[in-house]
Amino acid sequence: MGHRMSGAFAIALQITAPVMLVMLLINLGGGLLSRLMPALQIFYLLLPLQILITYILLRITSDGLFLWYMRYAEEGLTGFLSP
């Protein structure tokens, strides 16, 4: 049971890795801009940009990610269903 849970956690991290990487880069850029222009509320302005970029990234990668997850789920469920 623990092996299956760790495998599910690993696949979840692999699926969300592109989004997490892009969000990290946007936040690092926002932090740099915040240091360069302290009077401007950068994170308030970056929130719509983050939502838009995440939506576009998920739309581009969702087909491949769901197929990858379905293959993983099929391999995991056949172990439960086989006699």
PDB file of N, CA, C and O in Angstrom:
ATOM      1  N   MET A   1       0.817  -1.189   0.000  1.00  0.00           N
ATOM      2  CA  MET A   1       0.000   0.000   0.000  1.00  0.00           C
ATOM      3  C   MET A   1       0.867   1.261   0.000  1.00  0.00           C
ATOM      4  O   MET A   1       0.569   2.221  -0.711  1.00  0.00           O
ATOM      5  N   GLY A   2       1.908   1.258   0.775  1.00  0.00           N
ATOM      6  CA  GLY A   2       2.800   2.407   0.831  1.00  0.00           C
ATOM      7  C   GLY A   2       3.517   2.654  -0.477  1.00  0.00           C
ATOM      8  O   GLY A   2       3.764   3.798  -0.859  1.00  0.00           O
ATOM      9  N   HIS A   3       3.852   1.561  -1.168  1.00  0.00           N
ATOM     10  CA  HIS A   3       4.523   1.693  -2.458  1.00  0.00           C
ATOM     11  C   HIS A   3       3.606   2.363  -3.478  1.00  0.00           C
ATOM     12  O   HIS A   3       4.055   3.193  -4.269  1.00  0.00           O
ATOM     13  N   ARG A   4       2.335   2.007  -3.460  1.00  0.00           N
ATOM     14  CA  ARG A   4       1.376   2.606  -4.393  1.00  0.00           C
ATOM     15  C   ARG A   4       1.143   4.084  -4.055  1.00  0.00           C
ATOM     16  O   ARG A   4       0.997   4.909  -4.957  1.00  0.00           O
ATOM     17  N   MET A   5       1.109   4.413  -2.786  1.00  0.00           N
ATOM     18  CA  MET A   5       0.920   5.809  -2.386  1.00  0.00           C
ATOM     19  C   MET A   5       2.119   6.665  -2.761  1.00  0.00           C
ATOM     20  O   MET A   5       1.963   7.796  -3.219  1.00  0.00           O
ATOM     21  N   SER A   6       3.311   6.126  -2.567  1.00  0.00           N
ATOM     22  CA  SER A   6       4.499   6.892  -2.950  1.00  0.00           C
ATOM     23  C   SER A   6       4.573   7.048  -4.459  1.00  0.00           C
ATOM     24  O   SER A   6       5.024   8.080  -4.956  1.00  0.00           O
ATOM     25  N   GLY A   7       4.132   6.026  -5.195  1.00  0.00           N
ATOM     26  CA  GLY A   7       4.087   6.138  -6.651  1.00  0.00           C
ATOM     27  C   GLY A   7       3.079   7.175  -7.107  1.00  0.00           C
ATOM     28  O   GLY A   7       3.341   7.926  -8.046  1.00  0.00           O
ATOM     29  N   ALA A   8       1.916   7.224  -6.442  1.00  0.00           N
ATOM     30  CA  ALA A   8       0.904   8.222  -6.778  1.00  0.00           C
ATOM     31  C   ALA A   8       1.400   9.627  -6.461  1.00  0.00           C
ATOM     32  O   ALA A   8       1.134  10.560  -7.220  1.00  0.00           O
ATOM     33  N   PHE A   9       2.111   9.790  -5.361  1.00  0.00           N
ATOM     34  CA  PHE A   9       2.668  11.097  -5.011  1.00  0.00           C
ATOM     35  C   PHE A   9       3.733  11.511  -6.024  1.00  0.00           C
ATOM     36  O   PHE A   9       3.803  12.678  -6.409  1.00  0.00           O
ATOM     37  N   ALA A  10       4.558  10.562  -6.455  1.00  0.00           N
ATOM     38  CA  ALA A  10       5.598  10.871  -7.436  1.00  0.00           C
ATOM     39  C   ALA A  10       4.976  11.278  -8.769  1.00  0.00           C
ATOM     40  O   ALA A  10       5.445  12.227  -9.396  1.00  0.00           O
ATOM     41  N   ILE A  11       3.944  10.591  -9.207  1.00  0.00           N
ATOM     42  CA  ILE A  11       3.307  10.948 -10.474  1.00  0.00           C
ATOM     43  C   ILE A  11       2.613  12.300 -10.363  1.00  0.00           C
ATOM     44  O   ILE A  11       2.584  13.056 -11.334  1.00  0.00           O
ATOM     45  N   ALA A  12       2.054  12.618  -9.198  1.00  0.00           N
ATOM     46  CA  ALA A  12       1.416  13.931  -9.010  1.00  0.00           C
ATOM     47  C   ALA A  12       2.458  15.042  -9.079  1.00  0.00           C
ATOM     48  O   ALA A  12       2.196  16.095  -9.660  1.00  0.00           O
ATOM     49  N   LEU A  13       3.626  14.827  -8.500  1.00  0.00           N
ATOM     50  CA  LEU A  13       4.692  15.829  -8.595  1.00  0.00           C
ATOM     51  C   LEU A  13       5.183  15.999 -10.027  1.00  0.00           C
ATOM     52  O   LEU A  13       5.478  17.115 -10.455  1.00  0.00           O
ATOM     53  N   GLN A  14       5.272  14.902 -10.766  1.00  0.00           N
ATOM     54  CA  GLN A  14       5.712  14.987 -12.145  1.00  0.00           C
ATOM     55  C   GLN A  14       4.681  15.702 -13.011  1.00  0.00           C
ATOM     56  O   GLN A  14       5.044  16.433 -13.932  1.00  0.00           O
ATOM     57  N   ILE A  15       3.414  15.499 -12.725  1.00  0.00           N
ATOM     58  CA  ILE A  15       2.370  16.168 -13.507  1.00  0.00           C
ATOM     59  C   ILE A  15       2.359  17.666 -13.216  1.00  0.00           C
ATOM     60  O   ILE A  15       2.197  18.467 -14.137  1.00  0.00           O
ATOM     61  N   THR A  16       2.525  18.052 -11.974  1.00  0.00           N
ATOM     62  CA  THR A  16       2.456  19.467 -11.616  1.00  0.00           C
ATOM     63  C   THR A  16       3.785  20.195 -11.748  1.00  0.00           C
ATOM     64  O   THR A  16       3.837  21.405 -11.524  1.00  0.00           O
ATOM     65  N   ALA A  17       4.854  19.503 -12.101  1.00  0.00           N
ATOM     66  CA  ALA A  17       6.170  20.129 -12.180  1.00  0.00           C
ATOM     67  C   ALA A  17       6.232  21.309 -13.156  1.00  0.00           C
ATOM     68  O   ALA A  17       6.818  22.331 -12.799  1.00  0.00           O
ATOM     69  N   PRO A  18       5.661  21.230 -14.371  1.00  0.00           N
ATOM     70  CA  PRO A  18       5.747  22.406 -15.257  1.00  0.00           C
ATOM     71  C   PRO A  18       5.062  23.636 -14.674  1.00  0.00           C
ATOM     72  O   PRO A  18       5.587  24.745 -14.774  1.00  0.00           O
ATOM     73  N   VAL A  19       3.904  23.448 -14.072  1.00  0.00           N
ATOM     74  CA  VAL A  19       3.189  24.588 -13.497  1.00  0.00           C
ATOM     75  C   VAL A  19       3.960  25.156 -12.312  1.00  0.00           C
ATOM     76  O   VAL A  19       4.074  26.374 -12.169  1.00  0.00           O
ATOM     77  N   MET A  20       4.486  24.286 -11.467  1.00  0.00           N
ATOM     78  CA  MET A  20       5.245  24.757 -10.310  1.00  0.00           C
ATOM     79  C   MET A  20       6.499  25.509 -10.738  1.00  0.00           C
ATOM     80  O   MET A  20       6.861  26.510 -10.120  1.00  0.00           O
ATOM     81  N   LEU A  21       7.163  25.038 -11.785  1.00  0.00           N
ATOM     82  CA  LEU A  21       8.371  25.706 -12.273  1.00  0.00           C
ATOM     83  C   LEU A  21       8.048  27.090 -12.826  1.00  0.00           C
ATOM     84  O   LEU A  21       8.755  28.057 -12.542  1.00  0.00           O
ATOM     85  N   VAL A  22       6.988  27.181 -13.608  1.00  0.00           N
ATOM     86  CA  VAL A  22       6.608  28.482 -14.171  1.00  0.00           C
ATOM     87  C   VAL A  22       6.200  29.448 -13.061  1.00  0.00           C
ATOM     88  O   VAL A  22       6.567  30.623 -13.102  1.00  0.00           O
ATOM     89  N   MET A  23       5.453  28.972 -12.079  1.00  0.00           N
ATOM     90  CA  MET A  23       5.051  29.845 -10.978  1.00  0.00           C
ATOM     91  C   MET A  23       6.265  30.314 -10.165  1.00  0.00           C
ATOM     92  O   MET A  23       6.319  31.462  -9.723  1.00  0.00           O
ATOM     93  N   LEU A  24       7.231  29.416  -9.975  1.00  0.00           N
ATOM     94  CA  LEU A  24       8.442  29.802  -9.263  1.00  0.00           C
ATOM     95  C   LEU A  24       9.197  30.891 -10.021  1.00  0.00           C
ATOM     96  O   LEU A  24       9.665  31.859  -9.421  1.00  0.00           O
ATOM     97  N   LEU A  25       9.315  30.732 -11.340  1.00  0.00           N
ATOM     98  CA  LEU A  25      10.015  31.738 -12.138  1.00  0.00           C
ATOM     99  C   LEU A  25       9.278  33.074 -12.137  1.00  0.00           C
ATOM    100  O   LEU A  25       9.912  34.127 -12.081  1.00  0.00           O
ATOM    101  N   ILE A  26       7.954  33.043 -12.200  1.00  0.00           N
ATOM    102  CA  ILE A  26       7.186  34.292 -12.155  1.00  0.00           C
ATOM    103  C   ILE A  26       7.355  34.970 -10.797  1.00  0.00           C
ATOM    104  O   ILE A  26       7.512  36.190 -10.730  1.00  0.00           O
ATOM    105  N   ASN A  27       7.324  34.193  -9.720  1.00  0.00           N
ATOM    106  CA  ASN A  27       7.493  34.783  -8.384  1.00  0.00           C
ATOM    107  C   ASN A  27       8.905  35.314  -8.173  1.00  0.00           C
ATOM    108  O   ASN A  27       9.089  36.346  -7.528  1.00  0.00           O
ATOM    109  N   LEU A  28       9.899  34.618  -8.709  1.00  0.00           N
ATOM    110  CA  LEU A  28      11.273  35.139  -8.605  1.00  0.00           C
ATOM    111  C   LEU A  28      11.430  36.442  -9.386  1.00  0.00           C
ATOM    112  O   LEU A  28      12.063  37.386  -8.914  1.00  0.00           O
ATOM    113  N   GLY A  29      10.850  36.482 -10.579  1.00  0.00           N
ATOM    114  CA  GLY A  29      10.882  37.728 -11.349  1.00  0.00           C
ATOM    115  C   GLY A  29      10.122  38.847 -10.654  1.00  0.00           C
ATOM    116  O   GLY A  29      10.555  39.999 -10.660  1.00  0.00           O
ATOM    117  N   GLY A  30       8.991  38.504 -10.056  1.00  0.00           N
ATOM    118  CA  GLY A  30       8.231  39.507  -9.308  1.00  0.00           C
ATOM    119  C   GLY A  30       8.991  40.006  -8.097  1.00  0.00           C
ATOM    120  O   GLY A  30       8.936  41.193  -7.773  1.00  0.00           O
ATOM    121  N   GLY A  31       9.697  39.116  -7.425  1.00  0.00           N
ATOM    122  CA  GLY A  31      10.514  39.538  -6.279  1.00  0.00           C
ATOM    123  C   GLY A  31      11.640  40.464  -6.692  1.00  0.00           C
ATOM    124  O   GLY A  31      11.958  41.425  -5.991  1.00  0.00           O
ATOM    125  N   LEU A  32      12.243  40.169  -7.836  1.00  0.00           N
ATOM    126  CA  LEU A  32      13.300  41.047  -8.351  1.00  0.00           C
ATOM    127  C   LEU A  32      12.738  42.413  -8.719  1.00  0.00           C
ATOM    128  O   LEU A  32      13.330  43.442  -8.391  1.00  0.00           O
ATOM    129  N   LEU A  33      11.593  42.425  -9.401  1.00  0.00           N
ATOM    130  CA  LEU A  33      10.960  43.703  -9.743  1.00  0.00           C
ATOM    131  C   LEU A  33      10.525  44.458  -8.496  1.00  0.00           C
ATOM    132  O   LEU A  33      10.584  45.687  -8.467  1.00  0.00           O
ATOM    133  N   SER A  34      10.094  43.750  -7.479  1.00  0.00           N
ATOM    134  CA  SER A  34       9.682  44.391  -6.237  1.00  0.00           C
ATOM    135  C   SER A  34      10.865  45.085  -5.561  1.00  0.00           C
ATOM    136  O   SER A  34      10.713  46.148  -4.958  1.00  0.00           O
ATOM    137  N   ARG A  35      12.040  44.471  -5.670  1.00  0.00           N
ATOM    138  CA  ARG A  35      13.239  45.112  -5.103  1.00  0.00           C
ATOM    139  C   ARG A  35      13.676  46.319  -5.930  1.00  0.00           C
ATOM    140  O   ARG A  35      14.188  47.302  -5.393  1.00  0.00           O
ATOM    141  N   LEU A  36      13.465  46.232  -7.242  1.00  0.00           N
ATOM    142  CA  LEU A  36      13.876  47.339  -8.102  1.00  0.00           C
ATOM    143  C   LEU A  36      12.910  48.511  -8.042  1.00  0.00           C
ATOM    144  O   LEU A  36      13.326  49.665  -8.146  1.00  0.00           O
ATOM    145  N   MET A  37      11.608  48.221  -7.874  1.00  0.00           N
ATOM    146  CA  MET A  37      10.587  49.271  -7.815  1.00  0.00           C
ATOM    147  C   MET A  37       9.744  49.063  -6.565  1.00  0.00           C
ATOM    148  O   MET A  37       8.644  48.520  -6.666  1.00  0.00           O
ATOM    149  N   PRO A  38      10.212  49.470  -5.397  1.00  0.00           N
ATOM    150  CA  PRO A  38       9.490  49.174  -4.152  1.00  0.00           C
ATOM    151  C   PRO A  38       8.144  49.885  -4.028  1.00  0.00           C
ATOM    152  O   PRO A  38       7.295  49.433  -3.259  1.00  0.00           O
ATOM    153  N   ALA A  39       7.922  50.964  -4.746  1.00  0.00           N
ATOM    154  CA  ALA A  39       6.662  51.691  -4.615  1.00  0.00           C
ATOM    155  C   ALA A  39       5.526  51.010  -5.377  1.00  0.00           C
ATOM    156  O   ALA A  39       4.354  51.256  -5.090  1.00  0.00           O
ATOM    157  N   LEU A  40       5.858  50.166  -6.333  1.00  0.00           N
ATOM    158  CA  LEU A  40       4.846  49.503  -7.149  1.00  0.00           C
ATOM    159  C   LEU A  40       4.488  48.155  -6.539  1.00  0.00           C
ATOM    160  O   LEU A  40       5.371  47.382  -6.167  1.00  0.00           O
ATOM    161  N   GLN A  41       3.201  47.876  -6.436  1.00  0.00           N
ATOM    162  CA  GLN A  41       2.739  46.602  -5.886  1.00  0.00           C
ATOM    163  C   GLN A  41       2.793  45.526  -6.969  1.00  0.00           C
ATOM    164  O   GLN A  41       1.805  45.272  -7.656  1.00  0.00           O
ATOM    165  N   ILE A  42       3.959  44.899  -7.110  1.00  0.00           N
ATOM    166  CA  ILE A  42       4.217  43.957  -8.191  1.00  0.00           C
ATOM    167  C   ILE A  42       3.349  42.707  -8.059  1.00  0.00           C
ATOM    168  O   ILE A  42       2.770  42.265  -9.052  1.00  0.00           O
ATOM    169  N   PHE A  43       3.243  42.134  -6.880  1.00  0.00           N
ATOM    170  CA  PHE A  43       2.526  40.878  -6.726  1.00  0.00           C
ATOM    171  C   PHE A  43       1.027  41.064  -6.967  1.00  0.00           C
ATOM    172  O   PHE A  43       0.345  40.130  -7.391  1.00  0.00           O
ATOM    173  N   TYR A  44       0.520  42.253  -6.701  1.00  0.00           N
ATOM    174  CA  TYR A  44      -0.874  42.553  -7.013  1.00  0.00           C
ATOM    175  C   TYR A  44      -1.080  42.588  -8.519  1.00  0.00           C
ATOM    176  O   TYR A  44      -2.123  42.164  -9.018  1.00  0.00           O
ATOM    177  N   LEU A  45      -0.092  43.089  -9.240  1.00  0.00           N
ATOM    178  CA  LEU A  45      -0.181  43.146 -10.699  1.00  0.00           C
ATOM    179  C   LEU A  45       0.119  41.802 -11.352  1.00  0.00           C
ATOM    180  O   LEU A  45      -0.386  41.524 -12.439  1.00  0.00           O
ATOM    181  N   LEU A  46       0.931  40.965 -10.711  1.00  0.00           N
ATOM    182  CA  LEU A  46       1.307  39.687 -11.303  1.00  0.00           C
ATOM    183  C   LEU A  46       0.253  38.604 -11.133  1.00  0.00           C
ATOM    184  O   LEU A  46       0.299  37.600 -11.844  1.00  0.00           O
ATOM    185  N   LEU A  47      -0.685  38.769 -10.227  1.00  0.00           N
ATOM    186  CA  LEU A  47      -1.683  37.725  -9.989  1.00  0.00           C
ATOM    187  C   LEU A  47      -2.498  37.385 -11.237  1.00  0.00           C
ATOM    188  O   LEU A  47      -2.638  36.201 -11.541  1.00  0.00           O
ATOM    189  N   PRO A  48      -3.046  38.357 -11.980  1.00  0.00           N
ATOM    190  CA  PRO A  48      -3.764  37.984 -13.208  1.00  0.00           C
ATOM    191  C   PRO A  48      -2.845  37.332 -14.238  1.00  0.00           C
ATOM    192  O   PRO A  48      -3.273  36.440 -14.971  1.00  0.00           O
ATOM    193  N   LEU A  49      -1.605  37.763 -14.301  1.00  0.00           N
ATOM    194  CA  LEU A  49      -0.646  37.159 -15.222  1.00  0.00           C
ATOM    195  C   LEU A  49      -0.365  35.710 -14.842  1.00  0.00           C
ATOM    196  O   LEU A  49      -0.269  34.847 -15.715  1.00  0.00           O
ATOM    197  N   GLN A  50      -0.235  35.441 -13.567  1.00  0.00           N
ATOM    198  CA  GLN A  50      -0.026  34.068 -13.108  1.00  0.00           C
ATOM    199  C   GLN A  50      -1.212  33.176 -13.460  1.00  0.00           C
ATOM    200  O   GLN A  50      -1.027  32.046 -13.910  1.00  0.00           O
ATOM    201  N   ILE A  51      -2.405  33.670 -13.260  1.00  0.00           N
ATOM    202  CA  ILE A  51      -3.602  32.889 -13.574  1.00  0.00           C
ATOM    203  C   ILE A  51      -3.665  32.616 -15.068  1.00  0.00           C
ATOM    204  O   ILE A  51      -3.964  31.494 -15.476  1.00  0.00           O
ATOM    205  N   LEU A  52      -3.392  33.612 -15.883  1.00  0.00           N
ATOM    206  CA  LEU A  52      -3.437  33.451 -17.333  1.00  0.00           C
ATOM    207  C   LEU A  52      -2.383  32.460 -17.821  1.00  0.00           C
ATOM    208  O   LEU A  52      -2.684  31.584 -18.632  1.00  0.00           O
ATOM    209  N   ILE A  53      -1.169  32.592 -17.340  1.00  0.00           N
ATOM    210  CA  ILE A  53      -0.094  31.692 -17.769  1.00  0.00           C
ATOM    211  C   ILE A  53      -0.364  30.271 -17.315  1.00  0.00           C
ATOM    212  O   ILE A  53      -0.121  29.330 -18.069  1.00  0.00           O
ATOM    213  N   THR A  54      -0.858  30.095 -16.106  1.00  0.00           N
ATOM    214  CA  THR A  54      -1.191  28.755 -15.625  1.00  0.00           C
ATOM    215  C   THR A  54      -2.297  28.134 -16.462  1.00  0.00           C
ATOM    216  O   THR A  54      -2.226  26.955 -16.808  1.00  0.00           O
ATOM    217  N   TYR A  55      -3.305  28.906 -16.787  1.00  0.00           N
ATOM    218  CA  TYR A  55      -4.398  28.401 -17.614  1.00  0.00           C
ATOM    219  C   TYR A  55      -3.890  27.981 -18.993  1.00  0.00           C
ATOM    220  O   TYR A  55      -4.242  26.906 -19.477  1.00  0.00           O
ATOM    221  N   ILE A  56      -3.076  28.807 -19.621  1.00  0.00           N
ATOM    222  CA  ILE A  56      -2.538  28.482 -20.943  1.00  0.00           C
ATOM    223  C   ILE A  56      -1.650  27.251 -20.872  1.00  0.00           C
ATOM    224  O   ILE A  56      -1.738  26.378 -21.736  1.00  0.00           O
ATOM    225  N   LEU A  57      -0.801  27.165 -19.866  1.00  0.00           N
ATOM    226  CA  LEU A  57       0.091  26.019 -19.712  1.00  0.00           C
ATOM    227  C   LEU A  57      -0.690  24.731 -19.491  1.00  0.00           C
ATOM    228  O   LEU A  57      -0.348  23.695 -20.062  1.00  0.00           O
ATOM    229  N   LEU A  58      -1.725  24.782 -18.676  1.00  0.00           N
ATOM    230  CA  LEU A  58      -2.544  23.594 -18.449  1.00  0.00           C
ATOM    231  C   LEU A  58      -3.319  23.194 -19.697  1.00  0.00           C
ATOM    232  O   LEU A  58      -3.500  22.004 -19.954  1.00  0.00           O
ATOM    233  N   ARG A  59      -3.782  24.172 -20.478  1.00  0.00           N
ATOM    234  CA  ARG A  59      -4.479  23.852 -21.726  1.00  0.00           C
ATOM    235  C   ARG A  59      -3.540  23.178 -22.723  1.00  0.00           C
ATOM    236  O   ARG A  59      -3.957  22.278 -23.452  1.00  0.00           O
ATOM    237  N   ILE A  60      -2.289  23.598 -22.763  1.00  0.00           N
ATOM    238  CA  ILE A  60      -1.327  23.028 -23.702  1.00  0.00           C
ATOM    239  C   ILE A  60      -0.926  21.617 -23.284  1.00  0.00           C
ATOM    240  O   ILE A  60      -0.839  20.724 -24.126  1.00  0.00           O
ATOM    241  N   THR A  61      -0.683  21.411 -22.003  1.00  0.00           N
ATOM    242  CA  THR A  61      -0.119  20.141 -21.543  1.00  0.00           C
ATOM    243  C   THR A  61      -1.139  19.144 -21.013  1.00  0.00           C
ATOM    244  O   THR A  61      -0.765  18.017 -20.686  1.00  0.00           O
ATOM    245  N   SER A  62      -2.418  19.515 -20.914  1.00  0.00           N
ATOM    246  CA  SER A  62      -3.376  18.638 -20.248  1.00  0.00           C
ATOM    247  C   SER A  62      -3.591  17.316 -20.977  1.00  0.00           C
ATOM    248  O   SER A  62      -3.730  16.283 -20.321  1.00  0.00           O
ATOM    249  N   ASP A  63      -3.623  17.308 -22.302  1.00  0.00           N
ATOM    250  CA  ASP A  63      -3.852  16.054 -23.021  1.00  0.00           C
ATOM    251  C   ASP A  63      -2.764  15.024 -22.716  1.00  0.00           C
ATOM    252  O   ASP A  63      -3.057  13.876 -22.382  1.00  0.00           O
ATOM    253  N   GLY A  64      -1.534  15.442 -22.833  1.00  0.00           N
ATOM    254  CA  GLY A  64      -0.433  14.525 -22.560  1.00  0.00           C
ATOM    255  C   GLY A  64      -0.379  14.090 -21.108  1.00  0.00           C
ATOM    256  O   GLY A  64      -0.086  12.933 -20.810  1.00  0.00           O
ATOM    257  N   LEU A  65      -0.663  15.021 -20.203  1.00  0.00           N
ATOM    258  CA  LEU A  65      -0.612  14.685 -18.782  1.00  0.00           C
ATOM    259  C   LEU A  65      -1.710  13.704 -18.398  1.00  0.00           C
ATOM    260  O   LEU A  65      -1.471  12.786 -17.613  1.00  0.00           O
ATOM    261  N   PHE A  66      -2.906  13.885 -18.940  1.00  0.00           N
ATOM    262  CA  PHE A  66      -3.996  12.961 -18.611  1.00  0.00           C
ATOM    263  C   PHE A  66      -3.743  11.579 -19.194  1.00  0.00           C
ATOM    264  O   PHE A  66      -4.050  10.570 -18.558  1.00  0.00           O
ATOM    265  N   LEU A  67      -3.182  11.525 -20.404  1.00  0.00           N
ATOM    266  CA  LEU A  67      -2.841  10.223 -20.982  1.00  0.00           C
ATOM    267  C   LEU A  67      -1.772   9.530 -20.156  1.00  0.00           C
ATOM    268  O   LEU A  67      -1.830   8.317 -19.954  1.00  0.00           O
ATOM    269  N   TRP A  68      -0.804  10.287 -19.681  1.00  0.00           N
ATOM    270  CA  TRP A  68       0.261   9.741 -18.843  1.00  0.00           C
ATOM    271  C   TRP A  68      -0.330   9.202 -17.534  1.00  0.00           C
ATOM    272  O   TRP A  68       0.035   8.115 -17.085  1.00  0.00           O
ATOM    273  N   TYR A  69      -1.238   9.964 -16.929  1.00  0.00           N
ATOM    274  CA  TYR A  69      -1.853   9.525 -15.684  1.00  0.00           C
ATOM    275  C   TYR A  69      -2.725   8.293 -15.910  1.00  0.00           C
ATOM    276  O   TYR A  69      -2.723   7.377 -15.087  1.00  0.00           O
ATOM    277  N   MET A  70      -3.464   8.262 -17.005  1.00  0.00           N
ATOM    278  CA  MET A  70      -4.321   7.103 -17.280  1.00  0.00           C
ATOM    279  C   MET A  70      -3.488   5.839 -17.469  1.00  0.00           C
ATOM    280  O   MET A  70      -3.900   4.763 -17.036  1.00  0.00           O
ATOM    281  N   ARG A  71      -2.333   5.951 -18.101  1.00  0.00           N
ATOM    282  CA  ARG A  71      -1.443   4.801 -18.249  1.00  0.00           C
ATOM    283  C   ARG A  71      -0.950   4.335 -16.882  1.00  0.00           C
ATOM    284  O   ARG A  71      -0.886   3.134 -16.621  1.00  0.00           O
ATOM    285  N   TYR A  72      -0.605   5.272 -16.019  1.00  0.00           N
ATOM    286  CA  TYR A  72      -0.160   4.926 -14.664  1.00  0.00           C
ATOM    287  C   TYR A  72      -1.293   4.277 -13.872  1.00  0.00           C
ATOM    288  O   TYR A  72      -1.076   3.287 -13.173  1.00  0.00           O
ATOM    289  N   ALA A  73      -2.500   4.832 -13.982  1.00  0.00           N
ATOM    290  CA  ALA A  73      -3.638   4.280 -13.243  1.00  0.00           C
ATOM    291  C   ALA A  73      -4.001   2.895 -13.766  1.00  0.00           C
ATOM    292  O   ALA A  73      -4.370   2.016 -12.988  1.00  0.00           O
ATOM    293  N   GLU A  74      -3.899   2.695 -15.077  1.00  0.00           N
ATOM    294  CA  GLU A  74      -4.209   1.383 -15.648  1.00  0.00           C
ATOM    295  C   GLU A  74      -3.225   0.331 -15.146  1.00  0.00           C
ATOM    296  O   GLU A  74      -3.628  -0.782 -14.807  1.00  0.00           O
ATOM    297  N   GLU A  75      -1.948   0.672 -15.095  1.00  0.00           N
ATOM    298  CA  GLU A  75      -0.946  -0.265 -14.591  1.00  0.00           C
ATOM    299  C   GLU A  75      -1.177  -0.572 -13.118  1.00  0.00           C
ATOM    300  O   GLU A  75      -0.988  -1.708 -12.682  1.00  0.00           O
ATOM    301  N   GLY A  76      -1.583   0.431 -12.352  1.00  0.00           N
ATOM    302  CA  GLY A  76      -1.814   0.224 -10.921  1.00  0.00           C
ATOM    303  C   GLY A  76      -3.070  -0.569 -10.634  1.00  0.00           C
ATOM    304  O   GLY A  76      -3.102  -1.377  -9.706  1.00  0.00           O
ATOM    305  N   LEU A  77      -4.105  -0.342 -11.425  1.00  0.00           N
ATOM    306  CA  LEU A  77      -5.363  -1.053 -11.171  1.00  0.00           C
ATOM    307  C   LEU A  77      -5.342  -2.491 -11.647  1.00  0.00           C
ATOM    308  O   LEU A  77      -6.063  -3.328 -11.105  1.00  0.00           O
ATOM    309  N   THR A  78      -4.535  -2.795 -12.644  1.00  0.00           N
ATOM    310  CA  THR A  78      -4.480  -4.198 -13.083  1.00  0.00           C
ATOM    311  C   THR A  78      -3.927  -5.091 -11.988  1.00  0.00           C
ATOM    312  O   THR A  78      -4.268  -6.273 -11.939  1.00  0.00           O
ATOM    313  N   GLY A  79      -3.089  -4.567 -11.112  1.00  0.00           N
ATOM    314  CA  GLY A  79      -2.599  -5.337  -9.976  1.00  0.00           C
ATOM    315  C   GLY A  79      -3.711  -5.688  -8.997  1.00  0.00           C
ATOM    316  O   GLY A  79      -3.677  -6.752  -8.378  1.00  0.00           O
ATOM    317  N   PHE A  80      -4.689  -4.813  -8.850  1.00  0.00           N
ATOM    318  CA  PHE A  80      -5.816  -5.103  -7.961  1.00  0.00           C
ATOM    319  C   PHE A  80      -6.813  -6.061  -8.575  1.00  0.00           C
ATOM    320  O   PHE A  80      -7.428  -6.858  -7.868  1.00  0.00           O
ATOM    321  N   LEU A  81      -6.979  -5.992  -9.885  1.00  0.00           N
ATOM    322  CA  LEU A  81      -8.027  -6.765 -10.548  1.00  0.00           C
ATOM    323  C   LEU A  81      -7.585  -8.161 -10.969  1.00  0.00           C
ATOM    324  O   LEU A  81      -8.430  -9.034 -11.169  1.00  0.00           O
ATOM    325  N   SER A  82      -6.296  -8.390 -11.107  1.00  0.00           N
ATOM    326  CA  SER A  82      -5.851  -9.721 -11.530  1.00  0.00           C
ATOM    327  C   SER A  82      -5.968 -10.701 -10.359  1.00  0.00           C
ATOM    328  O   SER A  82      -5.701 -10.344  -9.212  1.00  0.00           O
ATOM    329  N   PRO A  83      -6.377 -11.955 -10.666  1.00  0.00           N
ATOM    330  CA  PRO A  83      -6.563 -12.939  -9.570  1.00  0.00           C
ATOM    331  C   PRO A  83      -5.270 -13.439  -8.990  1.00  0.00           C
ATOM    332  O   PRO A  83      -5.281 -14.260  -8.073  1.00  0.00           O
TER     333      PRO A  83
END
